[in-house]
Amino acid sequence: MVNESPIPLPTRRRFLQNAGMGLGSLALASLLHEQTGGQERRQAPHFAPKVRSVIWLFMTGGPSQVDTFDYKPELQRRNGQALAGADPRTGFFQTSGRCLASPFAWSQHGQSGSWVSELLPHTARHVDDMAFIHSCYSNQNNHAPAAIELMTGLNRPGYPSMGSWLTYGLGTMNENLPAFVVMHETKPRGDDNIWTPGFLPKSYQPLLLDARRREEVANLTRALGMTETQQRTQLDLLREMNQSHQQQRPQEADLAARIQSFELAYRMQSAAPEALDLRQETRLVQDLYGLNQRDTATFGRQCLLARRLVERNVRFVQIFFSASRISGGAVNDVPWDGHNDINVNHRDCARTMDQPVGALLSDLKARGLLDSTLVVWGGEFGRTSDSQGSVGRDHNPHAHTIWMAGGGIRGGVHYGATDDFGYKAVHNRASVHDIQATVLHLMGLDHTRLTYRFNGRDFRLTDVAGNVIRPVLL
């Protein structure tokens, strides 16, 4: 019996076309850039920005405000006494209800006379360039939801992070590098949900650089034996097939971003290795960041890379701090989490963090980059003023300090206040949405106008809240 409708044999071109659809879906997810819908997105800011780039130093685990930047003499005097209004269930575990004085010496610095604990001598040199927001608070008392809330505006996974919102709103300034870069060692609790693009197109997700792999970027090396011409021809063919596929399926919003991922990877083959090559820095600069010291080498390298990235017009760089513990030397995913002994824990973290942060601020300023860069320092929440156990502190969502430095910031300013014991924010309380609105404002974006329609609703980073903290601005 003759088949009147024979199935055509697959031609080589049809095979490549079908295979190309699969390859397109395997685009280099960590290398997506700011293009969407097949068209370059360059949206002008809503008004003149104060800065071009942000470096966010995320102090994972929650540093203690009363042991770093929020000096409380009354807490020192009342050590061991009952803390009025203490709630043993404030944190994740249970606290004693008795005051725990800071074990660190404090002194005033700069013309502003800002109080800083002995833990942070390098950072303290820059207090006149910083605006301290002492009245920050969170709605969450555990690491992952608090970190997700601070960076996405909501305490549950699936919503876009600040870096993704900024990239969506402003696009990229360098066609050969991603607009949004995240550096980490051990991932913090909440990991990818902290920096996710959520429901935004995947082109707005960050490039992840892992310090355990020396910040190498995977999949950038050209296949062995392939010439640049051959690679270019292959990419052109793949793009043609993917675009044909997209025209037939216009509802597949992420496909355009996937097409562009290969193009960005191709361009990054020369740009990324150069940007990440710290051998180009002088020995003096490397020593400034502490690259020659065991304790500071990793975070120092990350801070120096952040400077090199904003120097090359990367828009948003975020470093999630990790530190090796004195006991055992293991890298912790919540390093500032001083439950057991705040003295040992915070000395360890500060020794790792302080010199690189001071170096970053000095280096940015010396190169004229601090005027165009916003540096943000802080954790997901603070710590209790009463003790957990005998000398530890539990999580405290009711009070913590975030400081900002750089373009548009009024240096030496202290905004908001906690009570006499540093236990709760009581004056000019600053929510996560207020922090987000302020950062967006410095980048030239009105947080109420930066929206994205998803499932029939207009979403924004600050949800339906948030006010710019204007007293910290010039």
C-alpha positions as CSV (number, residue, x, y, z in Angstrom):
1,M,0.0,0.0,0.0
2,V,1.4,3.3,-1.1
3,N,1.4,6.1,1.5
4,E,-0.4,9.0,-0.2
5,S,1.0,11.6,2.4
6,P,4.5,10.6,3.1
7,I,6.3,12.2,6.0
8,P,9.1,14.4,4.6
9,L,12.6,13.3,5.5
10,P,14.2,15.9,7.8
11,T,16.6,18.1,5.9
12,R,19.8,19.3,7.4
13,R,18.4,22.9,7.7
14,R,15.2,21.6,9.4
15,F,17.2,19.6,11.8
16,L,19.3,22.6,12.7
17,Q,16.2,24.7,13.0
18,N,14.6,22.3,15.5
19,A,17.8,21.9,17.4
20,G,18.3,25.6,17.5
21,M,15.0,26.0,19.4
22,G,16.4,23.9,22.1
23,L,19.7,25.6,22.1
24,G,18.0,29.0,22.4
25,S,16.3,27.8,25.6
26,L,19.6,27.0,27.1
27,A,21.0,30.5,26.8
28,L,23.5,31.6,29.3
29,A,21.2,32.6,32.1
30,S,23.8,34.4,34.1
31,L,24.8,36.5,31.2
32,L,21.5,38.0,30.1
33,H,21.6,41.8,29.5
34,E,19.2,44.7,29.2
35,Q,17.5,44.0,25.9
36,T,14.0,42.8,25.7
37,G,11.5,42.3,22.9
38,G,14.3,42.2,20.4
39,Q,14.8,45.9,20.9
40,E,17.3,47.8,23.0
41,R,15.7,49.3,26.0
42,R,17.2,52.7,27.1
43,Q,14.7,54.5,29.2
44,A,15.6,58.0,30.3
45,P,15.5,58.7,34.0
46,H,12.5,60.6,35.3
47,F,14.8,63.5,36.4
48,A,18.5,64.3,36.5
49,P,20.2,61.5,38.6
50,K,22.7,62.3,41.3
51,V,24.7,59.0,40.7
52,R,25.3,56.6,37.8
53,S,26.0,53.5,39.8
54,V,25.3,51.8,43.1
55,I,27.6,49.5,45.1
56,W,25.6,47.8,47.8
57,L,27.6,46.2,50.6
58,F,25.2,43.7,52.1
59,M,26.3,42.7,55.6
60,T,24.7,39.3,55.7
61,G,23.5,38.1,59.1
62,G,22.6,41.4,60.7
63,P,25.3,43.5,62.3
64,S,24.5,44.9,65.7
65,Q,23.7,48.6,65.5
66,V,24.7,49.1,69.2
67,D,28.1,47.6,68.5
68,T,29.0,49.5,65.3
69,F,27.4,53.0,64.6
70,D,24.6,53.6,67.2
71,Y,26.3,54.5,70.5
72,K,24.1,54.1,73.5
73,P,25.7,55.3,76.8
74,E,22.6,54.3,78.8
75,L,23.0,50.7,77.6
76,Q,26.6,50.8,78.8
77,R,25.6,52.1,82.2
78,R,22.7,49.6,82.7
79,N,24.7,46.4,81.8
80,G,22.9,43.4,83.3
81,Q,19.9,45.3,84.4
82,A,16.3,44.7,83.2
83,L,15.6,46.3,79.8
84,A,12.3,48.1,80.0
85,G,9.8,46.9,77.4
86,A,12.0,43.9,76.3
87,D,10.2,41.1,74.5
88,P,12.1,37.8,74.8
89,R,10.4,36.7,71.5
90,T,11.6,39.7,69.5
91,G,14.3,37.6,67.7
92,F,14.4,34.1,66.4
93,F,15.2,32.5,69.7
94,Q,14.7,33.9,73.1
95,T,16.5,36.7,75.0
96,S,17.1,37.4,78.7
97,G,15.4,40.7,79.0
98,R,18.6,42.1,80.6
99,C,20.8,44.8,79.0
100,L,24.0,43.7,77.3
101,A,26.5,46.5,77.1
102,S,28.7,46.8,74.0
103,P,32.1,45.1,74.7
104,F,33.8,47.6,72.4
105,A,35.3,51.0,73.0
106,W,33.7,54.0,71.2
107,S,35.1,57.3,70.0
108,Q,34.0,60.2,67.9
109,H,35.4,60.8,64.4
110,G,35.5,63.5,61.7
111,Q,34.2,67.0,61.9
112,S,30.7,65.6,62.4
113,G,31.9,63.9,65.6
114,S,30.1,60.7,64.6
115,W,30.5,57.9,67.1
116,V,32.0,54.6,65.8
117,S,33.1,51.6,67.7
118,E,36.7,50.4,67.8
119,L,35.8,47.6,65.4
120,L,35.8,49.9,62.4
121,P,38.8,52.3,62.3
122,H,39.2,52.3,58.5
123,T,35.5,52.9,57.9
124,A,35.4,55.6,60.6
125,R,37.8,57.8,58.6
126,H,34.9,58.4,56.1
127,V,32.1,59.4,58.5
128,D,32.0,62.9,57.0
129,D,31.0,61.4,53.7
130,M,28.3,59.2,55.2
131,A,24.7,59.7,56.0
132,F,23.6,57.3,58.8
133,I,20.0,56.2,58.9
134,H,19.7,54.9,62.5
135,S,16.0,54.2,62.5
136,C,15.7,51.4,59.9
137,Y,13.3,48.5,60.7
138,S,12.1,45.3,59.1
139,N,8.9,43.4,59.2
140,Q,10.8,40.1,59.4
141,N,12.9,38.6,62.2
142,N,14.6,35.8,60.2
143,H,17.4,36.1,57.6
144,A,15.9,34.9,54.3
145,P,12.5,36.8,54.5
146,A,14.2,39.9,55.8
147,A,16.9,40.0,53.1
148,I,14.2,39.3,50.4
149,E,12.0,42.1,51.8
150,L,14.9,44.6,51.8
151,M,15.9,43.9,48.2
152,T,12.5,43.2,46.6
153,G,10.0,45.1,48.8
154,L,8.1,42.0,49.8
155,N,9.0,39.1,52.1
156,R,8.2,36.3,49.8
157,P,10.0,34.9,46.8
158,G,9.1,35.7,43.2
159,Y,9.4,39.5,43.1
160,P,12.0,41.5,41.3
161,S,15.0,42.8,43.2
162,M,16.3,46.4,43.3
163,G,19.1,45.6,40.8
164,S,16.6,44.2,38.4
165,W,14.2,47.1,38.8
166,L,17.1,49.6,38.1
167,T,18.2,47.7,35.1
168,Y,14.6,47.6,33.8
169,G,14.1,51.3,34.4
170,L,17.5,52.6,33.1
171,G,19.0,49.9,30.9
172,T,22.8,49.4,30.6
173,M,25.6,51.9,30.2
174,N,28.0,49.3,28.8
175,E,26.9,47.0,25.9
176,N,29.8,44.6,26.7
177,L,29.1,44.0,30.4
178,P,25.9,43.2,32.4
179,A,24.2,46.1,34.1
180,F,23.6,44.2,37.3
181,V,26.3,42.1,39.0
182,V,26.1,40.1,42.3
183,M,29.2,38.9,44.1
184,H,29.0,36.3,46.9
185,E,31.0,33.5,48.5
186,T,28.7,31.1,50.3
187,K,25.2,32.2,49.2
188,P,23.2,34.0,51.9
189,R,20.0,32.4,53.2
190,G,17.4,33.3,50.6
191,D,20.1,33.1,47.9
192,D,18.7,33.6,44.4
193,N,15.4,35.0,45.7
194,I,17.3,38.0,47.0
195,W,18.5,39.1,43.6
196,T,15.9,37.5,41.3
197,P,14.3,39.4,38.4
198,G,11.0,37.8,39.5
199,F,8.3,38.4,36.9
200,L,10.5,40.8,34.9
201,P,12.0,39.4,31.7
202,K,15.1,37.3,32.5
203,S,17.2,39.9,30.7
204,Y,17.2,41.8,34.0
205,Q,18.8,39.2,36.2
206,P,22.4,39.6,37.4
207,L,25.6,38.1,36.5
208,L,26.7,36.0,39.5
209,L,30.4,36.0,40.5
210,D,31.4,33.4,43.1
211,A,34.4,34.2,45.2
212,R,35.1,30.5,45.7
213,R,35.8,30.2,42.0
214,R,37.8,33.4,41.9
215,E,35.0,35.3,40.2
216,E,35.5,33.4,36.9
217,V,32.7,33.7,34.4
218,A,31.6,30.3,33.0
219,N,30.9,29.7,29.3
220,L,32.8,32.7,28.0
221,T,35.7,30.7,26.5
222,R,35.4,30.0,22.8
223,A,35.1,26.3,22.0
224,L,38.5,24.6,21.3
225,G,39.4,24.9,17.6
226,M,36.6,27.5,16.8
227,T,37.7,30.7,15.2
228,E,36.0,34.1,15.9
229,T,34.6,34.1,12.4
230,Q,33.1,30.6,12.9
231,Q,31.6,31.6,16.2
232,R,30.1,34.8,14.7
233,T,28.6,32.7,11.9
234,Q,27.1,30.2,14.4
235,L,25.6,33.0,16.5
236,D,24.1,34.7,13.4
237,L,22.4,31.4,12.4
238,L,21.1,30.7,15.9
239,R,19.7,34.2,16.1
240,E,18.0,33.8,12.7
241,M,16.3,30.6,13.8
242,N,15.3,31.9,17.2
243,Q,13.9,35.1,15.7
244,S,11.8,33.0,13.3
245,H,10.6,30.9,16.2
246,Q,9.7,34.1,18.1
247,Q,7.7,35.5,15.3
248,Q,5.5,32.4,15.3
249,R,5.1,32.6,19.1
250,P,4.9,36.3,20.0
251,Q,3.7,35.5,23.6
252,E,7.0,34.0,24.6
253,A,8.4,37.1,26.2
254,D,11.6,35.6,27.5
255,L,12.8,34.3,24.1
256,A,14.1,37.7,23.0
257,A,16.2,37.9,26.2
258,R,17.5,34.4,25.5
259,I,18.5,35.4,22.0
260,Q,20.5,38.3,23.3
261,S,22.2,36.2,25.9
262,F,24.5,34.7,23.3
263,E,25.3,38.1,21.9
264,L,26.3,39.4,25.3
265,A,28.4,36.4,26.0
266,Y,30.2,36.9,22.7
267,R,31.0,40.5,23.5
268,M,32.0,39.7,27.1
269,Q,34.7,37.3,25.9
270,S,37.0,40.3,25.7
271,A,35.4,42.8,28.1
272,A,34.8,40.6,31.1
273,P,38.3,39.1,31.5
274,E,39.8,42.6,31.3
275,A,37.4,44.0,33.9
276,L,38.0,41.2,36.3
277,D,41.8,41.1,35.9
278,L,43.2,42.5,39.2
279,R,46.7,42.0,38.0
280,Q,46.3,45.3,36.2
281,E,46.1,47.1,39.6
282,T,49.3,48.3,41.2
283,R,50.7,46.6,44.3
284,L,49.9,49.8,46.2
285,V,46.2,49.5,45.3
286,Q,46.1,45.7,46.0
287,D,47.6,46.3,49.4
288,L,45.2,49.1,50.2
289,Y,42.3,46.7,49.8
290,G,44.1,44.0,51.8
291,L,44.6,41.5,49.0
292,N,47.9,40.5,50.6
293,Q,46.3,39.5,53.9
294,R,44.4,36.3,54.6
295,D,41.6,37.8,56.5
296,T,40.8,40.6,54.0
297,A,41.8,39.0,50.7
298,T,38.4,37.8,49.6
299,F,36.2,40.7,50.5
300,G,39.0,43.1,49.5
301,R,39.1,41.5,46.0
302,Q,35.3,41.8,45.7
303,C,35.4,45.5,46.7
304,L,38.2,46.2,44.2
305,L,36.2,44.4,41.5
306,A,33.2,46.6,42.4
307,R,35.3,49.7,41.8
308,R,36.5,48.3,38.5
309,L,33.0,47.5,37.4
310,V,31.5,50.9,38.2
311,E,34.5,52.4,36.5
312,R,33.4,50.5,33.4
313,N,29.8,51.8,33.8
314,V,28.2,48.8,35.4
315,R,25.0,50.2,37.0
316,F,24.4,48.0,40.1
317,V,27.0,45.9,42.0
318,Q,26.0,44.1,45.1
319,I,28.4,42.2,47.4
320,F,27.0,39.7,49.9
321,F,29.6,39.6,52.7
322,S,30.9,36.3,53.9
323,A,33.6,35.8,56.6
324,S,35.7,32.9,57.9
325,R,35.0,32.1,61.5
326,I,37.9,32.0,64.0
327,S,36.5,28.7,65.3
328,G,37.1,26.2,62.5
329,G,37.6,28.8,59.7
330,A,34.4,27.7,57.8
331,V,32.7,30.4,55.7
332,N,29.3,31.2,57.1
333,D,26.3,32.1,55.1
334,V,25.1,34.6,57.9
335,P,28.5,35.9,59.2
336,W,27.2,38.8,61.4
337,D,24.8,36.4,63.2
338,G,26.3,36.9,66.7
339,H,24.0,34.7,68.8
340,N,26.6,33.2,71.0
341,D,29.3,35.8,71.6
342,I,28.9,39.2,70.0
343,N,32.5,40.1,71.0
344,V,34.1,37.2,69.1
345,N,31.7,37.3,66.2
346,H,31.8,41.0,65.4
347,R,35.6,41.3,65.9
348,D,36.0,38.5,63.4
349,C,33.6,40.0,60.8
350,A,35.0,43.5,61.2
351,R,38.6,42.4,60.8
352,T,37.5,40.9,57.4
353,M,35.3,43.8,56.3
354,D,36.7,47.1,57.7
355,Q,39.9,47.6,55.7
356,P,38.3,46.8,52.3
357,V,35.4,49.1,52.9
358,G,37.7,51.9,53.9
359,A,39.8,51.3,50.9
360,L,36.8,51.3,48.5
361,L,35.7,54.7,49.8
362,S,39.2,56.1,49.6
363,D,39.8,54.7,46.1
364,L,36.5,55.9,44.7
365,K,37.1,59.4,46.1
366,A,40.7,59.6,44.8
367,R,39.5,58.6,41.3
368,G,36.6,61.1,41.3
369,L,34.1,58.2,41.2
370,L,32.5,58.7,44.6
371,D,30.5,61.7,43.2
372,S,28.9,59.4,40.6
373,T,28.6,56.3,42.8
374,L,26.3,55.6,45.7
375,V,27.7,53.2,48.3
376,V,25.2,51.5,50.7
377,W,26.2,49.5,53.8
378,G,23.9,47.5,56.1
379,G,22.3,44.2,56.9
380,E,18.8,42.7,56.8
381,F,18.1,43.7,60.4
382,G,19.8,44.6,63.7
383,R,20.4,42.8,66.9
384,T,18.8,42.9,70.4
385,S,20.0,45.2,73.2
386,D,19.3,42.5,75.7
387,S,21.4,39.4,75.7
388,Q,20.8,36.0,74.2
389,G,22.5,33.6,76.6
390,S,25.1,35.5,78.4
391,V,27.1,37.5,75.8
392,G,25.2,37.0,72.5
393,R,22.5,39.0,70.7
394,D,19.4,37.7,68.9
395,H,17.9,39.1,65.7
396,N,16.1,42.5,66.0
397,P,13.8,43.6,63.3
398,H,12.9,46.8,65.2
399,A,16.1,48.7,64.8
400,H,19.2,48.8,62.7
401,T,21.6,51.2,61.0
402,I,22.2,51.6,57.2
403,W,24.7,54.2,55.9
404,M,25.0,55.7,52.5
405,A,27.9,57.6,51.0
406,G,28.6,59.2,47.6
407,G,26.9,61.4,45.1
408,G,23.9,63.3,46.3
409,I,24.4,62.3,50.0
410,R,24.8,64.9,52.7
411,G,27.8,63.7,54.6
412,G,28.1,63.6,58.4
413,V,24.3,63.5,58.8
414,H,22.5,61.2,61.3
415,Y,18.8,60.6,60.4
416,G,16.3,59.0,62.8
417,A,16.9,57.6,66.2
418,T,16.4,54.5,68.3
419,D,15.5,54.6,72.0
420,D,18.1,55.1,74.8
421,F,19.1,51.4,74.5
422,G,19.1,51.1,70.7
423,Y,16.3,48.5,71.0
424,K,13.6,50.1,68.8
425,A,13.5,52.8,66.2
426,V,11.4,55.6,67.7
427,H,12.1,58.8,65.6
428,N,11.7,59.2,61.9
429,R,11.4,55.4,61.4
430,A,12.7,54.3,58.0
431,S,11.1,51.3,56.3
432,V,12.6,49.1,53.6
433,H,10.4,51.0,51.1
434,D,11.9,54.3,52.3
435,I,15.4,53.0,51.7
436,Q,14.4,51.7,48.3
437,A,12.7,55.0,47.3
438,T,15.8,56.9,48.3
439,V,18.2,54.8,46.2
440,L,15.9,55.0,43.2
441,H,15.6,58.8,43.6
442,L,19.4,59.1,43.6
443,M,19.4,57.2,40.3
444,G,16.9,59.6,38.8
445,L,13.8,57.4,39.2
446,D,10.5,58.3,40.9
447,H,9.6,55.1,42.7
448,T,5.9,55.7,42.2
449,R,6.3,55.8,38.4
450,L,8.7,52.8,38.0
451,T,6.0,50.1,37.3
452,Y,5.6,46.9,35.4
453,R,2.3,45.3,34.5
454,F,2.0,41.7,35.5
455,N,-1.1,39.6,35.7
456,G,-3.3,42.6,35.1
457,R,-1.7,44.7,37.9
458,D,0.9,47.4,37.9
459,F,3.7,46.4,40.3
460,R,6.5,48.5,41.7
461,L,9.5,47.9,44.0
462,T,8.1,50.0,46.8
463,D,4.6,48.4,46.4
464,V,2.2,51.1,47.7
465,A,4.5,52.7,50.3
466,G,7.8,54.4,50.6
467,N,9.1,58.0,51.0
468,V,12.4,59.5,49.9
469,I,14.5,60.2,52.9
470,R,15.3,63.8,51.9
471,P,17.2,65.0,55.0
472,V,20.1,62.7,54.0
473,L,20.3,64.2,50.5
474,L,22.1,67.3,49.3
